[in-house]
């Protein structure tokens, strides 16, 4: 049986470039390479009471263990190769999902800066 660190190492090896750039797809003579923003997070913990196990084994009173992880993949667009040229075609929905909060934060910041400069 493999240990948790070995399993996490196996996941992190597959979470590289192949996760961000998908396999090329050929559609009507045009090559498309999907691009995504990918990130993962993992955590774990373990505890023990100062008095000892109490029940004589793991999982008894005063002991604990835990772990978890997760990941996100956000499609940002695709590289399209046609007729000898390569161009990036963005995913408009992803750009809007990122752009709208960004514009709001920049607008609020600028309003505070302008208000502070007027004083």
C-alpha positions as CSV (number, residue, x, y, z in Angstrom):
1,X,0.0,0.0,0.0
2,X,1.4,3.4,-0.9
3,X,1.7,6.1,1.7
4,X,0.0,9.5,1.6
5,X,3.2,11.4,0.6
6,X,3.7,9.0,-2.3
7,X,0.2,9.5,-3.5
8,X,0.6,13.3,-3.3
9,X,3.9,13.1,-5.2
10,X,2.1,11.1,-7.9
11,X,-0.6,13.8,-8.2
12,X,1.9,16.6,-8.3
13,X,3.8,14.9,-11.2
14,X,0.7,14.9,-13.3
15,X,-0.2,18.5,-12.3
16,X,2.4,20.1,-14.5
17,X,2.3,21.4,-18.1
18,X,0.0,18.7,-19.3
19,X,-2.7,20.0,-16.9
20,X,-2.4,23.6,-18.1
21,X,-2.0,22.7,-21.8
22,X,-4.3,20.0,-23.0
23,X,-3.5,17.5,-25.8
24,X,-3.7,19.1,-29.3
25,X,-6.9,18.5,-31.1
26,X,-7.2,18.5,-34.9
27,X,-10.5,19.9,-36.2
28,X,-11.0,20.5,-40.0
29,X,-7.3,20.8,-40.5
30,X,-6.9,23.3,-37.6
31,X,-4.8,22.3,-34.6
32,X,-6.2,23.5,-31.2
33,X,-4.3,23.4,-27.9
34,X,-6.6,24.2,-24.9
35,X,-5.0,26.3,-22.2
36,X,-6.2,26.4,-18.5
37,X,-5.1,28.0,-15.2
38,X,-4.6,25.0,-12.9
39,X,-3.7,24.9,-9.2
40,X,-3.8,22.4,-6.4
41,X,-3.7,22.6,-2.7
42,X,-3.1,19.9,0.0
43,X,-3.0,19.9,3.7
44,X,-2.8,17.5,6.6
45,X,-2.5,17.3,10.3
46,X,-2.1,15.1,13.3
47,X,-2.5,15.6,17.0
48,X,-1.9,13.9,20.4
49,X,-2.9,14.7,23.9
50,X,-0.4,15.4,26.6
51,X,-1.7,12.5,28.8
52,X,-1.2,9.8,26.2
53,X,-3.5,7.6,24.2
54,X,-5.9,6.6,27.0
55,X,-7.5,3.8,25.1
56,X,-4.2,2.3,24.0
57,X,-4.4,2.9,20.3
58,X,-4.6,5.4,17.5
59,X,-8.0,7.1,17.4
60,X,-8.4,7.0,21.1
61,X,-9.3,10.0,23.3
62,X,-7.0,12.9,22.7
63,X,-5.7,11.8,19.3
64,X,-6.5,13.1,15.8
65,X,-5.5,13.0,12.2
66,X,-6.8,14.6,9.1
67,X,-6.0,15.6,5.6
68,X,-7.5,16.9,2.4
69,X,-6.8,18.5,-0.9
70,X,-8.4,20.0,-3.9
71,X,-7.8,21.6,-7.2
72,X,-9.2,24.0,-9.7
73,X,-8.9,24.2,-13.5
74,X,-10.1,27.4,-15.2
75,X,-10.2,27.4,-19.0
76,X,-8.6,30.6,-20.3
77,X,-8.5,29.9,-24.0
78,X,-6.7,28.0,-26.7
79,X,-3.8,28.2,-29.1
80,X,-5.1,27.8,-32.6
81,X,-2.7,26.9,-35.5
82,X,-4.1,27.4,-39.0
83,X,-2.4,28.1,-42.3
84,X,1.1,28.3,-40.7
85,X,0.2,30.9,-38.1
86,X,-0.5,30.4,-34.4
87,X,-2.7,32.7,-32.4
88,X,-4.2,32.7,-28.9
89,X,-8.0,32.7,-28.7
90,X,-9.2,33.7,-25.2
91,X,-12.2,32.3,-23.5
92,X,-14.4,35.4,-23.2
93,X,-16.5,34.0,-20.3
94,X,-13.3,33.4,-18.3
95,X,-12.0,36.9,-19.1
96,X,-15.2,38.4,-18.0
97,X,-15.2,36.4,-14.8
98,X,-11.8,37.7,-14.0
99,X,-12.1,41.1,-15.5
100,X,-15.3,42.4,-13.9
101,X,-14.0,42.0,-10.3
102,X,-10.6,43.4,-11.3
103,X,-12.2,46.5,-12.9
104,X,-14.4,47.0,-9.8
105,X,-11.3,46.8,-7.4
106,X,-9.3,49.2,-9.6
107,X,-12.3,51.6,-9.7
108,X,-12.7,51.6,-5.9
109,X,-9.0,52.1,-5.4
110,X,-8.8,55.0,-7.8
111,X,-11.8,56.6,-6.2
112,X,-10.1,56.4,-2.8
113,X,-6.9,57.8,-4.2
114,X,-8.6,60.7,-5.9
115,X,-10.6,61.5,-2.8
116,X,-7.4,61.4,-0.7
117,X,-5.6,63.7,-3.2
118,X,-8.4,66.3,-3.1
119,X,-8.0,66.8,0.7
